[in-house]
Amino acid sequence: MKNKIIFFFFFFSVFFMELSRGQNNRRIEVNVGAVTDVGTTYSEVAMLCVNLSLADFYSSRPQFQTRLVVNVGDSRKDVVGAAAAALELIKNKQVKAILGPWTSMQAHFLIEIGQKTQVPVVSYSATSPFLTSLRSPYFLRATYEDSSQVNAIKSIIKLFGWREVVPVYIDNTFGEGIMPRLTDALQEINVRIPYRSVIALNATDDEISVELLNMMNNPTRVFIVHMYSPLASRFFIKAKEIGLMRPGYVWILTNGVADDLSEISKMGIEAMEGVLGVKTYIQKSKELDKFRSRWRKRFPRNELSVYGLWAYDATTALAIAIEEAGTHNLTFSNADPRRNVSELDALGLSQYGPKLLKTLSQVQFKGLAGDFRFIKKQLQPSVFEIVNFLGTSERSIGFWTEKNGLVKKIDQQPRSSESALSTWKDHLKRIIWPGDADSVPKGWQIPTNGKKLRIGVPKRTGYTDLVKVTRDPITNSTVITGFCIDFFEAVIRELPYDVSYEFIPFEKPNGKAAGNYNDLVHQVFLGRYDAVVGDTTILANRSSYVDFTFPFIKSGVGLIVPMDDLVKRDQFIFFKPLSWKLWLTSFAFFFIIGFTVWVVEHRVNPDFRGPKRYQASTIIWFAFSTMVFAPRERVFSFGARCLVISWYFIVLVLTQSYTASLASLLTTQQLNPTITSMSSLLERGERVGYQRTSFIFGKLIETGFSPSNLVPFDTSEECNELLRNGTKKGGISGAFLEIPYLRLFLGQYCNKYKMVEEPFNVDGFGFVFPIGSPLVADVSRAILKVAESLEATRLERAWFKKKEESCPDPDTSPDPNPYVTSRQLGLDSFWFLFIGVLGICIITLGIFTFHFLITTEGVDLWGEFNNQENKSYINRVEKCSCSSKQQPSDDTNIQAAKPDENL
């Protein structure tokens, strides 16, 4: 039994061995091509990875029926050589697919060949976006397109706030391919590209040095380098020699350099210290660690690159696709031999190509470089690694992810609410910048060995307190002064760096202005000036071709008109303090008070007795004598005394108010503008003035003024003369000036004129720079610093207040006596007092009437007191009668003095 078991085991072992040998004999070899630069280090690494991929793949899948046979074609580092190698592989080996080539320029021709012959081309190193534009279905990119990294570069630039960037790239398809997408990405964050630095593939060291010197002499200090690694090595060595690796410079490498450091010499790596790089992120895995360990053991002299990993995965994908496509119809359809066709057409069409292309496009697996899957015929990255070069190595400082942007760790989750106060340190680890600098470079600086800033200055005829251009008669040098110049120099002192500049007057050889302000600003756009400093107004149409800083002085357009004194000082001016109603009311109350006192007093008071004419004159005399508080007659009754005291108070108030108003009329001018608004000028068709060479002319034309009614002027003296003459003498009714000029004008001519309206609003005066100039942001910050300091107050007082203090503006100067008013006094101010006195009159007359009606025998209720008073009065009359020359009879006097007892 034991012998039978051994026999059967031996029999089945032999059977399966023979069966397996038969299956191996039935495996089908499929030819594929590999076009590469034979003899180069990168080609050697890639081909080693291809062979390892096939060995690993088939060793783990012995049951597969197909076996790839790689046929290598040498492209000889040439575009034509790559095309010739591909033609030879298709013609002689009838390869079903082609791996490679290495460069994008070589791939361009191979894609056309693959399209013609239906042979899929799978490249693991051609990264130019231009290849995508060919839209060939037979081209598959087993790598990342260069434009996929521009968002990571954009995030870095945005994080540090740099406003200008210079791309430095190789002059071929590889270098130019990234530029369109990079330019668009930078425009999205308002980053300007002032120029591009293009380096030829075979550039000499001298040519590289010339380009580097040009970069040094320009202010931009942020550079994006996109070129082949060997050229990058030479480039950075020269950059360090010339001085472009000092503090203040920023260098960002694309993955075209950062992914292939094996081609850079040690000296080149050392020269790149402080450089940032965007590198392809390869996710860690056990398979990758094992492969790296095996690679180091077998090929210690060759450094494994990311392109080797992509070559490994691309070969695996091709093996899977060919196995799934099967081996049916592996032939080429030959062209008709009787037709005269080209050599390319004579190759025929691969009958296997369409099927292989379909399966290859659907391949998905976990490769050494990460998830392998073709999306739109190429791999799609989602993560890039940000590295910082230090010494001879690189250090990871963060990652860029499509979802979270820049983060320190790949698994870092974004905060729930992104803080506006976050800094770059919240997104990246510590960075060492070129020159071992710790602080973030600002991205630009004025070259110390470059040219001075050419600053244009307007040549003004009037209002030279703002800008004044003169010639020194001894040295014939230009002397430029004024508020704008002093303010600009104060701003320059606030900048954190030195700026060399020179002022250039915008004038003709004869010393006259070379044009208006629009012409001056346009010179910056044309590049003749680097900036304009002066009384240049910020306008929308100007900002379309230049950039303005923050306004350093507020502005606007004001309408000034002459002031006219409304008070006519004639012989009747003493009537003007009071209104006619108040005059009539006052006179009426004088008589009312006198009559009321007479009614109450004449029965009991001898001073109010006598003949009718005497009593009438007494009423008038008593009423008006209260004006000076000196009536001769005494008042006995309580009611009359209350009435007189109340009237004294009103008279006091009236006289004091009259005196104050009259004094104001005689000493204070009531200056009112002759015109109150711009619309009234338009309605009347009045002539108005405006500053020559100013934008105001265009604004007035747009408003509706006729050009024939617009009169230009240059100086304050001309404006004063035109306004003083008026339209009747060929002058103007009003003038339009910008607020700073208006302040100077009113300070010079005091209270003769007044601003009545500000019809046009403008931002103010600003300094002018070319569009995108990095100086704009720094100068604007410096303007804010100066404006908030005491220096701004000093400059204002030096150029404006010196006139305003000696001749204050009427709208802003305080009234020395705020209680004195020139307004005419009316009844509405005193009606309550008159009503009160009138009420006392009525009450007094009412009491008198009541007592008169209830008294019996005609005797007053004040009897005894009044009798004593009557006797006293009779005695006074008798004394007066004795001293007179013509003495009336005693009977007559006594009869006249005695009260009528019948009353």
HUHUHU-V808488 format. One record per residue. PHI is phi as a letter, one per 20 degrees, with the letter a starting at -180 (none if undefined). PSI is psi in radians with two decimals (none if undefined). OMEGA is omega in whole degrees, 0 to 359 (NA if undefined). Layout:
phi={PHI & PHI}
psi={PSI & PSI}
omega={OMEGA & OMEGA}
//
This chain:
phi={none & f & f & f & f & f & f & f & f & f & f & f & f & f & f & f & f & f & f & f & f & f & f & f & f & e & f & d & e & d & f & c & d & c & e & b & e & f & n & e & f & f & f & f & f & f & f & f & f & f & f & f & f & f & f & f & f & f & f & e & c & f & f & f & e & d & c & f & d & e & d & e & d & e & e & l & l & c & f & f & f & f & f & f & f & f & f & f & f & f & f & e & d & l & f & e & b & c & e & o & e & e & d & f & f & f & f & g & f & f & f & f & f & f & f & f & d & l & d & f & d & d & d & d & b & e & d & f & f & f & f & f & f & f & l & e & f & e & d & c & d & e & b & e & f & g & f & f & e & f & f & f & f & f & f & f & f & f & f & e & m & f & d & c & b & d & f & c & b & f & e & b & f & f & f & f & f & e & f & g & f & f & f & f & f & f & f & f & d & l & d & e & d & f & a & c & d & d & d & f & f & d & f & e & f & f & f & f & f & f & f & f & f & f & f & f & e & d & f & f & c & d & c & d & d & c & a & f & f & g & f & f & f & f & f & f & f & f & f & f & f & f & o & e & d & e & g & o & e & c & c & c & e & e & f & f & e & f & e & c & f & f & e & d & f & f & f & f & f & f & f & e & f & n & e & e & c & e & c & f & e & d & f & f & b & f & f & f & f & f & f & f & f & f & f & f & f & e & c & f & e & d & e & f & d & f & f & f & f & f & f & f & f & f & f & f & f & f & f & f & f & f & f & f & f & n & c & e & m & e & e & d & e & f & f & f & f & e & e & e & d & f & f & f & f & f & f & n & d & f & f & e & f & g & f & f & f & f & f & f & f & d & f & b & a & e & e & f & e & p & f & d & a & e & c & l & m & b & f & d & e & c & b & c & d & d & c & c & e & c & m & d & c & c & c & f & d & r & c & d & d & f & e & d & m & e & c & f & c & f & e & f & e & f & f & g & c & f & f & f & e & f & d & f & f & f & d & c & f & g & d & d & e & g & m & l & e & e & e & f & f & f & n & a & a & f & f & f & e & e & e & f & f & e & d & f & c & f & e & d & e & c & l & f & f & e & b & c & d & c & d & f & f & e & e & m & e & e & d & c & c & p & g & f & f & f & f & f & f & f & f & f & f & e & f & f & b & e & c & e & b & b & e & c & f & e & b & e & g & e & n & e & f & e & r & e & f & f & f & f & f & f & f & f & f & f & n & f & c & e & a & c & c & r & e & e & f & f & c & f & f & f & f & f & c & b & d & d & f & g & f & e & b & f & b & q & d & d & d & d & c & f & d & c & e & f & e & e & e & d & f & d & f & f & e & f & g & d & f & f & f & f & g & f & f & f & g & f & f & g & f & f & f & f & f & f & f & f & f & f & e & f & f & d & d & f & f & d & d & p & f & f & f & f & f & f & f & f & g & f & f & f & f & e & f & f & f & d & l & c & f & f & f & e & d & e & f & f & f & f & f & f & f & f & f & f & f & g & f & f & f & f & f & f & f & f & f & f & f & f & f & f & f & f & f & e & d & d & e & e & e & c & f & f & c & d & b & f & f & f & f & f & f & e & m & f & e & c & d & b & f & f & m & d & f & f & g & f & f & f & f & f & f & p & f & f & g & f & e & d & d & e & b & d & d & f & f & f & f & f & f & f & f & f & f & m & f & f & d & n & e & c & e & a & c & d & c & f & g & f & f & f & f & f & f & f & f & e & d & l & e & f & c & b & e & d & a & c & f & c & d & c & f & p & e & c & e & d & c & f & f & n & f & f & f & g & f & f & f & f & f & f & f & f & f & f & f & e & d & f & f & f & f & f & f & f & f & f & d & d & f & f & e & f & f & f & b & f & f & f & f & d & f & f & f & f & c & f & e & e & c & e & f & f & e & c & f & f & e & c & f & f & f & f & f & f & f & f & f & f & g & f & f & f & f & f & f & f & f & f & f & f & f & e & f & d & l & m & e & f & f & e & h & g & f & f & f & f & f & f & f & f & f & f & f & f & f & f & f & f & f & f & e & e & f & d & e & f & f & f & f & f & f & f & f & f & e & f & f & f & f & f & f}
psi={-0.72 & -0.65 & -0.58 & -0.69 & -0.75 & -0.65 & -0.83 & -0.65 & -0.74 & -0.66 & -0.83 & -0.56 & -0.79 & -0.66 & -0.80 & -0.54 & -0.72 & -0.65 & -0.73 & -0.68 & -0.60 & -0.64 & -0.72 & -0.59 & -0.40 & 0.04 & 2.45 & 2.24 & 2.30 & 2.15 & 2.27 & 2.70 & 2.74 & 1.89 & 2.08 & 2.90 & 1.60 & 2.38 & -0.17 & 2.76 & -0.80 & -0.61 & -0.66 & -0.77 & -0.76 & -0.76 & -0.58 & -0.71 & -0.63 & -0.83 & -0.70 & -0.65 & -0.80 & -0.70 & -0.80 & -0.67 & -0.86 & -0.41 & -0.53 & -0.11 & 1.16 & -0.30 & -0.20 & 2.50 & -0.26 & 2.67 & 2.17 & 2.37 & 1.99 & 2.15 & 2.10 & 2.31 & 2.23 & 2.09 & -0.22 & 0.59 & 0.60 & 2.58 & -0.81 & -0.64 & -0.66 & -0.73 & -0.70 & -0.69 & -0.69 & -0.74 & -0.70 & -0.72 & -0.69 & -0.69 & -0.82 & -0.61 & -0.19 & 0.90 & 2.53 & -0.26 & 2.81 & 2.25 & 2.33 & -2.91 & -2.90 & -0.81 & 2.81 & -0.59 & -0.72 & -0.65 & -0.53 & -0.76 & -0.68 & -0.58 & -0.70 & -0.70 & -0.77 & -0.61 & -0.70 & -0.65 & 0.02 & 0.64 & 2.02 & 2.42 & 2.08 & 1.92 & 2.41 & 0.10 & -0.17 & 1.88 & -0.02 & 2.33 & -0.36 & -0.50 & -0.51 & -0.55 & -0.29 & -0.41 & 0.79 & 2.20 & -0.29 & 0.23 & 2.18 & 2.35 & 1.88 & 0.75 & -3.09 & 2.40 & 2.53 & -0.62 & -0.20 & -0.29 & -0.07 & -0.51 & -0.59 & -0.74 & -0.73 & -0.70 & -0.64 & -0.81 & -0.71 & -0.65 & -0.68 & -0.07 & 0.46 & 2.44 & -0.23 & 2.48 & 2.44 & 2.03 & 2.37 & 1.98 & 2.83 & 2.56 & 1.28 & -3.03 & -0.66 & -0.79 & -0.74 & -0.35 & -0.57 & -0.31 & -0.80 & -0.82 & -0.61 & -0.73 & -0.76 & -0.71 & -0.69 & -0.60 & -0.51 & -0.45 & 0.33 & 0.71 & 2.29 & 2.52 & 1.73 & -0.58 & 3.00 & 2.50 & 2.00 & 2.20 & 2.25 & 2.65 & -0.70 & 0.57 & 2.44 & 2.96 & -0.62 & -0.71 & -0.65 & -0.70 & -0.71 & -0.75 & -0.66 & -0.66 & -0.66 & -0.68 & -0.62 & -0.62 & 0.01 & 2.67 & -0.43 & 2.38 & 0.22 & 2.15 & 2.41 & 2.06 & 2.17 & 1.74 & 3.12 & 2.66 & -0.78 & -0.73 & -0.66 & -0.62 & -0.84 & -0.66 & -0.83 & -0.51 & -0.78 & -0.66 & -0.69 & -0.66 & -0.71 & -0.51 & 0.38 & 0.17 & 0.44 & 2.99 & 2.47 & -0.30 & 2.63 & 2.22 & 2.25 & 2.14 & 2.47 & 3.01 & -0.20 & -0.50 & -0.80 & -0.46 & -0.19 & 1.07 & -0.19 & -0.42 & -0.02 & 2.33 & 2.88 & -0.68 & -0.64 & -0.68 & -0.73 & -0.61 & -0.33 & 0.25 & 2.28 & -0.04 & 2.49 & 2.60 & 2.50 & 2.06 & 2.55 & 2.26 & 2.17 & 2.03 & 2.38 & 2.52 & 2.83 & -0.71 & -0.71 & -0.71 & -0.70 & -0.71 & -0.72 & -0.70 & -0.75 & -0.64 & -0.77 & -0.56 & -0.71 & -0.60 & 1.21 & -0.39 & -0.30 & 2.28 & 2.23 & 2.25 & 2.97 & -0.50 & -0.58 & -0.68 & -0.70 & -0.63 & -0.67 & -0.87 & -0.64 & -0.67 & -0.71 & -0.78 & -0.70 & -0.65 & -0.71 & -0.76 & -0.71 & -0.65 & -0.72 & -0.53 & -0.36 & -3.02 & 0.34 & 2.31 & 1.13 & 0.32 & 3.01 & 2.45 & 2.02 & 2.61 & 2.79 & 2.05 & -0.31 & -0.23 & 2.56 & 1.70 & 2.87 & 2.95 & -0.59 & -0.73 & -0.48 & -0.31 & -0.45 & -2.97 & 2.42 & 2.11 & -0.31 & -0.29 & -0.90 & -0.69 & -0.73 & -0.69 & -0.69 & -0.82 & -0.62 & -0.62 & -0.34 & 0.03 & 2.34 & 2.33 & 2.97 & 1.87 & -3.11 & -0.61 & 0.01 & -2.86 & 2.23 & 2.03 & 2.25 & 2.14 & 2.02 & 0.74 & 0.26 & 2.85 & 2.56 & 2.04 & 2.75 & -0.17 & 2.43 & 2.60 & 2.39 & 2.16 & 2.75 & 2.16 & 2.20 & 2.10 & -2.11 & 0.28 & 3.12 & 2.67 & 2.27 & 2.25 & -0.03 & -3.03 & 2.73 & 2.18 & 2.61 & -0.47 & -0.75 & -0.06 & -2.47 & 2.20 & 2.72 & -0.65 & 2.59 & -0.50 & 0.20 & 2.30 & 2.46 & 2.63 & 2.66 & -0.70 & 1.99 & 2.10 & 2.38 & -0.27 & 0.12 & 2.58 & 3.10 & -0.43 & -0.31 & -0.21 & -0.48 & 2.76 & 3.11 & 2.40 & 2.36 & 2.06 & 2.94 & 2.47 & 0.33 & 0.54 & 2.46 & -0.50 & 2.62 & 2.21 & 2.52 & -0.21 & -0.14 & 2.78 & 2.71 & 2.13 & 2.30 & -0.49 & 0.22 & -2.99 & 2.73 & 2.67 & 2.23 & 1.90 & 2.06 & 2.46 & 2.30 & 2.55 & 1.92 & 2.61 & -0.72 & 3.04 & 0.83 & -0.02 & -0.41 & -0.91 & 2.28 & 2.20 & 2.12 & 2.93 & 2.31 & 2.07 & -0.37 & -0.91 & -0.20 & 0.36 & 2.76 & 2.28 & 2.11 & 2.13 & 3.08 & 2.91 & -0.78 & -0.69 & -0.79 & -0.68 & -0.72 & -0.74 & -0.60 & -0.64 & -0.75 & -0.64 & -0.39 & -0.22 & 2.55 & 0.21 & 2.88 & 2.46 & 2.13 & 2.33 & 2.86 & 2.44 & 2.33 & 1.95 & 2.45 & 1.44 & 2.85 & 2.96 & -0.47 & 0.05 & -0.07 & 2.81 & 2.42 & -0.04 & -3.08 & -3.02 & -0.57 & -0.70 & -0.70 & -0.79 & -0.62 & -0.42 & -0.54 & -0.73 & -0.65 & -0.19 & 0.10 & -0.50 & 2.59 & -0.29 & 2.93 & 2.24 & 2.20 & -2.86 & 1.12 & 2.06 & 2.41 & 2.01 & 2.68 & -0.76 & -0.52 & -0.61 & -0.10 & -0.29 & 0.00 & 2.91 & 2.44 & 2.59 & 3.12 & 2.56 & 2.34 & -0.11 & 2.37 & 2.61 & -2.99 & 3.11 & 2.13 & 2.63 & 2.09 & 2.47 & 2.79 & 2.69 & 2.42 & 2.35 & 2.06 & -0.31 & 2.11 & 1.93 & 1.60 & -2.92 & -0.24 & 0.37 & -0.43 & -0.20 & -0.29 & -0.40 & -0.55 & 2.56 & 2.79 & -0.55 & -0.70 & -0.65 & -0.88 & -0.72 & -0.73 & -0.84 & -0.74 & -0.69 & -0.49 & -0.83 & -0.66 & -0.76 & -0.78 & -0.75 & -0.75 & -0.77 & -0.69 & -0.76 & -0.75 & -0.56 & -0.38 & -0.38 & -0.48 & -0.18 & 2.02 & -0.39 & -0.33 & 0.30 & 2.86 & -2.95 & 2.90 & -0.78 & -0.67 & -0.73 & -0.67 & -0.76 & -0.59 & -0.72 & -0.84 & -0.77 & -0.80 & -0.72 & -0.83 & -0.36 & -0.37 & -0.29 & -0.55 & 0.21 & 0.67 & 0.98 & 2.47 & -0.60 & 2.44 & 2.70 & 2.20 & -0.76 & 2.58 & -0.75 & -0.74 & -0.67 & -0.75 & -0.73 & -0.77 & -0.71 & -0.77 & -0.72 & -0.62 & -0.74 & -0.76 & -0.75 & -0.67 & -0.81 & -0.77 & -0.77 & -0.72 & -0.72 & -0.71 & -0.76 & -0.77 & -0.75 & -0.72 & -0.69 & -0.69 & -0.71 & -0.63 & -0.44 & -0.39 & 2.36 & 2.35 & 1.53 & 2.06 & 2.53 & 2.55 & -0.46 & 2.47 & -0.28 & 2.87 & -0.56 & -0.61 & -0.59 & -0.72 & -0.73 & -0.67 & -0.24 & 0.61 & 2.71 & 2.37 & 2.77 & 2.77 & 2.80 & 2.25 & 2.61 & 0.28 & 2.79 & -0.15 & -0.57 & -0.83 & -0.67 & -0.70 & -0.65 & -0.74 & -0.57 & -0.50 & 0.06 & 2.49 & 2.41 & -0.51 & -0.32 & 0.11 & 2.15 & 2.08 & 2.69 & 2.78 & -0.73 & 2.93 & -0.61 & -0.71 & -0.73 & -0.74 & -0.73 & -0.75 & -0.75 & -0.66 & -0.63 & -0.63 & 3.04 & -0.45 & -0.46 & 0.45 & 0.23 & -2.59 & 2.81 & -0.41 & 2.88 & 2.48 & 2.11 & 2.66 & 2.65 & -0.77 & -0.73 & -0.64 & -0.67 & -0.74 & -0.69 & -0.85 & -0.57 & -0.47 & -0.60 & 0.32 & -2.19 & 0.33 & -0.44 & 2.86 & 2.50 & 2.13 & -0.27 & 2.65 & 1.46 & -0.45 & 2.32 & 2.30 & 2.83 & -0.60 & -2.90 & 2.36 & 2.81 & 2.54 & 2.36 & 2.84 & 2.72 & 2.29 & 0.04 & 2.25 & -0.26 & -0.44 & -0.83 & -0.78 & -0.72 & -0.66 & -0.73 & -0.70 & -0.62 & -0.74 & -0.68 & -0.78 & -0.72 & -0.51 & 0.00 & 3.04 & -0.30 & -0.66 & -0.72 & -0.70 & -0.74 & -0.70 & -0.77 & -0.60 & -0.62 & -0.40 & -0.87 & -0.42 & -0.49 & -0.64 & -0.57 & -0.66 & -0.40 & 1.37 & 2.67 & 2.40 & -0.42 & -0.42 & -0.33 & 2.37 & 2.64 & 2.18 & -0.49 & 1.56 & -0.24 & -0.25 & 2.19 & 2.54 & 0.16 & 2.41 & 2.34 & 2.38 & 3.02 & -0.47 & -0.35 & -0.31 & 0.11 & -0.58 & -0.64 & -0.76 & -0.71 & -0.67 & -0.79 & -0.70 & -0.65 & -0.68 & -0.67 & -0.83 & -0.72 & -0.78 & -0.80 & -0.62 & -0.77 & -0.72 & -0.79 & -0.72 & -0.80 & -0.61 & -0.63 & -0.56 & -0.08 & 2.49 & 2.59 & 0.39 & 0.28 & 2.30 & 2.60 & -0.31 & 0.40 & -1.22 & -0.74 & -0.74 & -0.64 & -0.74 & -0.70 & -0.69 & -0.76 & -0.72 & -0.74 & -0.69 & -0.68 & -0.72 & -0.69 & -0.71 & -0.71 & -0.71 & -0.62 & -0.64 & -0.56 & -0.16 & 2.68 & -0.76 & 1.64 & 2.19 & 2.81 & 2.57 & -0.59 & -0.63 & -0.76 & -0.77 & -0.67 & -0.63 & -0.51 & -0.43 & 2.47 & 2.60 & 1.86 & -0.33 & -0.30 & none}
omega={179 & 179 & 179 & 180 & 179 & 181 & 181 & 178 & 179 & 182 & 181 & 178 & 178 & 182 & 181 & 177 & 178 & 179 & 179 & 179 & 179 & 178 & 179 & 179 & 180 & 177 & 186 & 177 & 181 & 181 & 171 & 181 & 175 & 180 & 184 & 179 & 183 & 178 & 178 & 182 & 182 & 178 & 179 & 179 & 181 & 182 & 175 & 179 & 178 & 181 & 178 & 179 & 180 & 181 & 180 & 183 & 185 & 176 & 178 & 181 & 183 & 183 & 181 & 185 & 183 & 177 & 179 & 175 & 185 & 177 & 186 & 174 & 183 & 180 & 175 & 179 & 185 & 180 & 180 & 178 & 178 & 179 & 180 & 179 & 179 & 179 & 180 & 179 & 180 & 184 & 187 & 183 & 182 & 181 & 183 & 177 & 181 & 172 & 180 & 359 & 185 & 186 & 179 & 179 & 176 & 182 & 182 & 180 & 181 & 179 & 178 & 179 & 179 & 178 & 182 & 186 & 182 & 177 & 180 & 176 & 181 & 181 & 179 & 183 & 179 & 190 & 185 & 176 & 179 & 182 & 178 & 182 & 177 & 176 & 177 & 179 & 183 & 175 & 178 & 184 & 179 & 180 & 180 & 175 & 183 & 184 & 180 & 183 & 185 & 178 & 175 & 177 & 179 & 180 & 178 & 182 & 179 & 182 & 182 & 173 & 178 & 186 & 179 & 181 & 177 & 174 & 176 & 187 & 181 & 186 & 173 & 183 & 179 & 182 & 184 & 185 & 184 & 191 & 181 & 181 & 178 & 179 & 179 & 181 & 180 & 178 & 179 & 179 & 175 & 175 & 186 & 173 & 184 & 178 & 178 & 178 & 184 & 181 & 179 & 182 & 181 & 181 & 177 & 179 & 179 & 179 & 177 & 180 & 179 & 180 & 179 & 177 & 177 & 177 & 180 & 183 & 175 & 187 & 184 & 184 & 178 & 185 & 175 & 186 & 180 & 182 & 177 & 184 & 180 & 178 & 178 & 178 & 179 & 182 & 183 & 174 & 178 & 179 & 178 & 179 & 184 & 178 & 180 & 175 & 178 & 177 & 181 & 180 & 178 & 179 & 178 & 180 & 171 & 181 & 175 & 176 & 186 & 181 & 186 & 181 & 180 & 180 & 180 & 181 & 179 & 178 & 178 & 178 & 179 & 179 & 183 & 183 & 181 & 182 & 172 & 179 & 173 & 187 & 177 & 181 & 177 & 183 & 181 & 177 & 179 & 179 & 179 & 179 & 179 & 181 & 178 & 179 & 179 & 181 & 181 & 180 & 185 & 183 & 184 & 183 & 182 & 179 & 181 & 180 & 179 & 178 & 174 & 177 & 178 & 176 & 177 & 182 & 179 & 178 & 177 & 179 & 180 & 178 & 179 & 183 & 180 & 177 & 181 & 180 & 180 & 184 & 181 & 174 & 178 & 187 & 173 & 174 & 184 & 178 & 179 & 182 & 182 & 180 & 178 & 184 & 179 & 181 & 179 & 178 & 181 & 179 & 180 & 181 & 178 & 178 & 182 & 187 & 182 & 180 & 178 & 180 & 181 & 180 & 180 & 180 & 183 & 182 & 176 & 177 & 177 & 181 & 178 & 181 & 181 & 180 & 181 & 179 & 179 & 173 & 185 & 174 & 179 & 179 & 182 & 180 & 175 & 182 & 170 & 179 & 178 & 184 & 178 & 184 & 179 & 180 & 180 & 182 & 178 & 181 & 179 & 180 & 179 & 182 & 171 & 177 & 181 & 184 & 189 & 181 & 182 & 179 & 179 & 182 & 186 & 181 & 181 & 180 & 178 & 177 & 184 & 178 & 181 & 182 & 178 & 181 & 180 & 180 & 181 & 180 & 175 & 184 & 182 & 176 & 183 & 183 & 170 & 183 & 178 & 183 & 181 & 180 & 177 & 182 & 181 & 177 & 181 & 173 & 178 & 175 & 178 & 182 & 179 & 179 & 180 & 181 & 174 & 175 & 177 & 186 & 177 & 181 & 180 & 176 & 184 & 173 & 179 & 180 & 183 & 174 & 179 & 177 & 179 & 179 & 179 & 178 & 175 & 184 & 182 & 183 & 183 & 177 & 181 & 178 & 184 & 181 & 177 & 180 & 182 & 181 & 179 & 180 & 179 & 179 & 175 & 178 & 180 & 179 & 179 & 180 & 182 & 180 & 181 & 178 & 177 & 183 & 174 & 179 & 180 & 180 & 177 & 186 & 177 & 178 & 179 & 177 & 179 & 181 & 182 & 180 & 179 & 185 & 176 & 177 & 180 & 180 & 181 & 178 & 176 & 178 & 180 & 178 & 179 & 173 & 175 & 179 & 175 & 178 & 180 & 180 & 183 & 183 & 177 & 181 & 183 & 183 & 177 & 182 & 178 & 180 & 172 & 175 & 177 & 171 & 171 & 178 & 178 & 173 & 181 & 182 & 183 & 178 & 181 & 177 & 177 & 181 & 177 & 177 & 181 & 180 & 183 & 183 & 176 & 185 & 179 & 184 & 180 & 185 & 182 & 175 & 191 & 179 & 182 & 176 & 183 & 177 & 180 & 176 & 182 & 180 & 180 & 178 & 180 & 182 & 174 & 180 & 180 & 181 & 180 & 180 & 181 & 180 & 179 & 180 & 185 & 190 & 193 & 179 & 187 & 186 & 182 & 181 & 183 & 179 & 178 & 179 & 183 & 180 & 180 & 180 & 179 & 179 & 178 & 178 & 182 & 181 & 181 & 183 & 185 & 177 & 176 & 180 & 179 & 175 & 181 & 176 & 180 & 185 & 175 & 180 & 185 & 188 & 181 & 181 & 180 & 178 & 177 & 180 & 181 & 179 & 178 & 180 & 175 & 181 & 180 & 179 & 178 & 180 & 182 & 183 & 179 & 179 & 179 & 180 & 181 & 181 & 179 & 178 & 179 & 180 & 183 & 186 & 185 & 177 & 173 & 185 & 177 & 181 & 178 & 178 & 184 & 182 & 178 & 181 & 178 & 176 & 179 & 181 & 181 & 183 & 184 & 174 & 180 & 180 & 178 & 179 & 176 & 181 & 181 & 177 & 185 & 180 & 179 & 179 & 181 & 177 & 179 & 181 & 179 & 178 & 176 & 179 & 180 & 180 & 181 & 183 & 180 & 174 & 183 & 188 & 176 & 180 & 178 & 180 & 179 & 180 & 180 & 180 & 181 & 179 & 183 & 183 & 182 & 180 & 178 & 180 & 183 & 178 & 180 & 181 & 178 & 179 & 171 & 190 & 179 & 177 & 181 & 178 & 178 & 181 & 180 & 176 & 181 & 186 & 169 & 189 & 179 & 186 & 182 & 173 & 184 & 183 & 174 & 190 & 183 & 178 & 174 & 186 & 183 & 178 & 178 & 175 & 188 & 176 & 176 & 179 & 179 & 181 & 179 & 178 & 185 & 182 & 182 & 179 & 178 & 177 & 179 & 177 & 178 & 179 & 180 & 182 & 181 & 183 & 178 & 180 & 178 & 178 & 179 & 179 & 177 & 182 & 183 & 188 & 182 & 188 & 182 & 176 & 183 & 180 & 179 & 182 & 189 & 178 & 184 & 181 & 186 & 182 & 181 & 177 & 182 & 178 & 186 & 181 & 179 & 181 & 180 & 180 & 180 & 181 & 182 & 181 & 183 & 180 & 186 & 187 & 181 & 179 & 179 & 178 & 179 & 179 & 178 & 177 & 179 & 177 & 182 & 181 & 181 & 178 & 179 & 180 & 179 & 180 & 181 & 180 & 180 & 183 & 185 & 180 & 178 & 178 & 174 & 180 & 181 & 179 & 178 & 194 & 189 & 181 & 181 & 179 & 177 & 180 & 179 & 179 & 179 & 181 & 180 & 179 & 180 & 179 & 180 & 179 & 179 & 183 & 181 & 182 & 180 & 180 & 179 & 185 & 175 & 180 & 181 & 181 & 181 & 181 & 181 & 180 & 180 & 185 & 182 & 175 & 180 & 184 & 178 & 179 & NA}
//
